[in-house]
Every structure is written in C-alpha cells, then in structure tokens.
Amino acid sequence: MARHTIFKPNESNLPAWSAKEFEAKLREKESLYHINHPYQTLMNEGKMNRKAIQGWVANRFYYQQNIPMKDASILANCTDVNARRLWVQRIVDHDGQSEGLGGIEAWLQLGEAVGLSRDDLLHNTHLLPGVRFAVDAYVTFASSASWQEAACSSLTELFAPTIHQKRLDNWPLHYPWIDSQGYNYFKGRLTEARRDVEHGLRVTLEHFTRRHEQEYALNILQFKLDILWSMLDSMWLAYVEEMPPYYNCSLNESVS
C-alpha cells in the first residue's frame, strides 16, 4: 500500500516542547478548523438554502460512513491491547450496538429531516468527487500510518464540540423546516467527542516526545484539517457557486 506523504521533519537539536506547550500548539490549530470555512459560517448564520443544506448533509454522510473503517484500520495496526479496548468504542458509537442505533443511523435521520431519502444517502447519490477523494485519502492515511499517527489525526475532535453546539443553538432558529429528530447526532457527539479526544490527546502527548516528532504531529493534524476544509471547498463550488462537476460540459455520445 502506498505510504502517505505528510512532511516528516528531520531530527534536530531543538529542545522538545513540554507536554503543556505541545498541547497548546495542537490547540492553536483550532483557527484552521472547518468551523471557520465560509460554508460553515453561512450555514450557522442561516444564510444557506435548502439545496446547500441537503448537499452538506449528503456529502458529509460519506465521511460518517468511513469513520468506522478508519477506526478499524487503527485497531488493526495497534499492538497495545489497552488502547484497542478504548478505541473500539468509536466503532460501536458509529455503527451502533444493534440496528437503529449509532452515529450513522443518527446521520441518516438527519438526512431524512432535511428532505433526503435514506436510499440516496446509502448509495451516495449526491456525493461529489472532491469529497470522495478527500475522505478516501483520510482512510488511506489511517491504514498506512502507525496507529499513533492515525490517532493524532483524530485530534480535530478537540474543536468539534463547539461546532456541534453552534448547530444545536442556531439551526432550529434559522431552519425551522428541519425536523428536530435530525439533531440527535449533534447531541450525542457533544459527549462522545470529548471522551474520544481525551484518549487521542493522551496517546499523542505520550508518543510524540522529541521536537521533530512533535512538529510531525502538528503536520499530521494539519493534514486532517486540510481534509475537512477541502470537503467544504468542493461543496462550496457545487452548491454556492453552482458549479458542480462538469456543469459546463454536455455528454457527447458520438464516436469519432
């Protein structure tokens, strides 16, 4: 399998950051979190139309579908039994203990709440190529990196509770046409994300202890931020600029 291409700094004589300093460096990345993307800003301000909301929900579902597979890759590469016992809960959270439970089911309910069909979501009918490529790159990274590196990439969860709370606060006011049952996913992630990030942060702080390793960890986190931002770039082009893939092309079935 092809290796990822995240820049890995060479060893240096620079002193390592303390755990407190390193954590602060990781948290500084919040300014680049996709909550600050114009797409998210407009959604939270109530300035997106129904099509744009539906497009976001439909495309983000592909990310939700792949989270358990990403986490399964981390488990497959993890040699620490105690870490596996903790990490496996993420798969259970998304897949659910049984049918009708879990984060994927909750996102399907969100899709129905915004007027999408469950069948279209499950078959990725509205999935944009750019979103597919971004999500697939994330899953590939998780499978080809060490489990600690992949765990580090999950640290965007440091910033997730804020964005979930904003949706719960603002969307019911701005988008009264969305059925309230659709908000169950965001409610659940308020607590799950905080629990998950405690483990991921502990793994990162304990594994990346030398300065060049800590700088590499920051690059890994930036890679994940790039993934999330690129997904929204694709959606912006399709649903705000109204320039979806091949919008200016006509299908020519003639054979030359």
C-alpha positions in Angstrom: 0.0 0.0 0.0 1.3 3.5 -0.9 2.6 5.5 2.0 1.2 8.9 2.9 3.3 12.0 2.0 2.9 14.2 5.1 6.2 16.1 5.6 8.2 14.5 8.4 10.9 16.8 9.8 14.4 15.6 10.3 15.9 15.1 13.7 17.1 18.3 15.3 18.9 19.6 18.4 15.9 21.8 19.3 14.6 21.1 22.7 11.3 19.3 22.9 8.2 21.2 24.0 6.8 20.3 27.4 3.5 18.4 27.3 1.7 21.6 28.2 3.5 23.5 25.4 2.9 20.8 22.9 -0.8 20.6 23.7 -1.1 24.3 23.4 0.5 24.1 19.9 -2.1 21.4 18.9 -5.0 23.5 20.2 -3.7 26.6 18.3 -4.8 24.7 15.1 -8.4 25.5 16.0 -8.2 28.7 14.0 -7.9 26.5 10.9 -10.8 24.2 11.8 -13.6 23.9 9.2 -15.9 25.7 11.6 -14.3 28.8 10.1 -14.9 27.9 6.5 -17.4 30.2 4.7 -19.7 27.3 4.1 -20.0 26.6 7.8 -20.3 30.3 8.6 -23.2 30.8 6.3 -24.9 27.6 7.5 -24.7 28.8 11.1 -25.9 32.3 10.2 -29.0 30.8 8.4 -27.9 32.0 5.0 -27.8 28.7 3.2 -30.7 27.5 1.1 -32.3 24.1 1.3 -30.2 22.6 -1.5 -27.0 23.7 0.2 -28.0 22.2 3.5 -29.0 19.0 1.8 -25.8 18.9 -0.2 -23.7 19.3 3.0 -25.6 16.5 4.8 -25.4 14.2 1.8 -21.7 14.6 1.3 -20.8 14.6 4.9 -22.5 11.2 5.2 -19.8 9.7 3.1 -17.4 10.8 5.9 -19.6 9.3 8.5 -19.8 6.0 6.6 -16.0 5.8 6.5 -15.3 6.7 10.2 -15.7 3.1 11.4 -13.5 1.8 8.6 -10.8 4.4 9.5 -11.0 3.3 13.2 -10.9 -0.3 12.2 -7.6 0.4 10.4 -6.2 2.0 13.5 -7.2 -1.1 15.6 -5.7 -3.4 13.0 -2.3 -1.6 13.4 -2.5 -1.2 17.1 -0.4 -3.5 19.3 -1.5 -2.0 22.6 -4.4 -4.1 24.0 -5.4 -1.3 26.4 -5.5 1.2 23.6 -7.6 -1.2 21.5 -10.2 -1.6 24.3 -10.7 2.2 24.4 -10.5 2.8 20.6 -13.1 0.1 19.7 -15.8 2.2 21.4 -15.6 4.6 18.5 -16.7 1.9 16.1 -19.6 1.0 18.4 -20.6 4.6 18.7 -20.9 5.0 14.9 -22.2 1.5 13.9 -24.4 1.1 17.0 -24.8 -2.0 19.2 -27.7 -3.1 17.0 -29.9 -1.9 14.1 -31.4 1.5 14.6 -28.6 2.8 16.9 -25.3 4.6 16.4 -24.0 7.7 14.7 -24.5 6.5 11.1 -28.2 5.9 11.9 -28.4 9.3 13.5 -27.0 10.9 10.4 -29.5 9.0 8.2 -32.2 10.6 10.4 -30.6 14.0 9.9 -30.7 13.3 6.1 -34.4 12.4 6.3 -35.0 15.5 8.5 -33.6 17.8 5.7 -35.7 16.0 3.0 -33.2 13.5 1.6 -34.1 9.8 1.1 -32.3 7.2 3.1 -31.7 5.2 -0.1 -30.0 8.2 -1.8 -27.7 8.6 1.2 -26.8 5.0 1.5 -26.0 4.9 -2.2 -24.1 8.2 -2.2 -26.2 9.6 -5.0 -25.2 13.2 -4.3 -21.6 12.5 -3.4 -19.1 15.0 -5.0 -15.8 13.6 -6.4 -13.7 16.0 -4.4 -15.4 14.9 -1.2 -14.9 11.3 -2.1 -11.2 11.9 -2.8 -10.7 13.8 0.5 -12.3 11.1 2.6 -10.6 8.3 0.8 -7.2 10.0 1.5 -8.0 10.1 5.2 -8.9 6.4 5.3 -5.7 5.5 3.3 -3.7 7.5 5.8 -5.2 5.7 8.8 -4.4 2.3 7.2 -0.9 3.1 6.2 0.3 5.2 9.1 1.2 3.9 12.6 -1.7 3.7 14.9 -0.3 6.6 17.0 0.0 8.8 13.9 -3.6 7.9 12.9 -4.8 8.6 16.4 -3.1 12.0 16.2 -5.1 12.8 13.1 -8.3 12.4 15.1 -7.4 15.4 17.2 -9.7 17.7 15.2 -12.2 16.4 17.8 -10.6 18.9 20.2 -12.6 21.5 18.3 -15.7 19.5 17.4 -18.0 20.2 20.5 -18.1 23.9 19.6 -19.4 23.3 16.1 -22.0 20.8 17.3 -23.3 23.2 19.9 -23.5 26.0 17.4 -25.7 23.8 15.1 -27.9 22.9 18.0 -28.2 26.6 19.0 -28.7 28.1 15.6 -30.2 25.7 13.1 -33.6 25.3 14.8 -33.9 29.1 14.6 -32.7 29.5 11.1 -34.1 26.4 9.5 -37.5 25.6 11.1 -38.3 23.2 8.2 -35.7 20.7 9.6 -37.4 18.0 11.8 -36.0 18.2 15.3 -35.2 14.5 15.3 -32.4 15.2 12.9 -30.4 16.9 15.7 -29.8 13.7 17.6 -26.3 13.1 16.0 -25.0 16.5 17.2 -26.4 16.0 20.7 -24.7 12.6 21.0 -21.3 13.9 19.8 -21.2 16.6 22.4 -20.2 14.0 25.0 -18.7 11.3 22.7 -16.2 13.7 21.1 -15.0 15.0 24.5 -14.4 11.4 25.7 -12.7 10.4 22.5 -10.3 13.3 22.4 -9.1 12.7 25.9 -7.7 9.3 24.8 -6.4 10.6 21.4 -4.7 13.5 23.1 -3.0 11.3 25.7 -1.7 9.0 23.0 -0.3 11.9 21.1 1.4 13.6 24.0 3.0 10.3 25.2 4.1 9.1 21.7 5.5 12.3 20.1 8.1 13.4 22.7 11.0 14.7 20.7 10.9 18.1 19.0 10.9 16.8 15.4 8.2 14.2 16.3 6.1 16.9 17.9 6.4 19.0 14.7 5.4 16.0 12.7 2.3 15.6 14.8 1.4 19.1 14.0 1.7 18.3 10.3 -0.5 15.3 10.8 -3.2 17.4 12.4 -2.8 19.9 9.6 -3.4 17.1 7.1 -6.7 16.3 8.8 -7.7 20.0 8.8 -6.9 20.1 5.1 -9.2 17.1 4.5 -12.1 18.8 6.3 -11.5 22.1 4.5 -11.2 20.5 1.1 -14.5 18.8 1.5 -16.2 22.1 2.1 -14.4 23.7 -0.9 -16.0 21.1 -3.1 -19.4 21.7 -1.7 -18.9 25.5 -2.0 -18.2 25.2 -5.7 -21.2 22.9 -6.2 -23.9 24.5 -4.1 -22.9 28.1 -3.6 -21.1 29.0 -6.8 -23.5 26.5 -8.6 -20.6 25.0 -10.5 -20.8 21.2 -9.7 -18.5 18.8 -11.6 -18.9 19.0 -15.3 -21.5 21.8 -15.1 -20.3 23.3 -18.4 -20.0 20.0 -20.2 -22.5 18.2 -22.4 -22.4 14.5 -22.9 -21.3 13.6 -26.4 -22.3 10.1 -27.2 -21.0 10.2 -30.7 -17.9 8.1 -31.6 -15.2 9.9 -33.6 
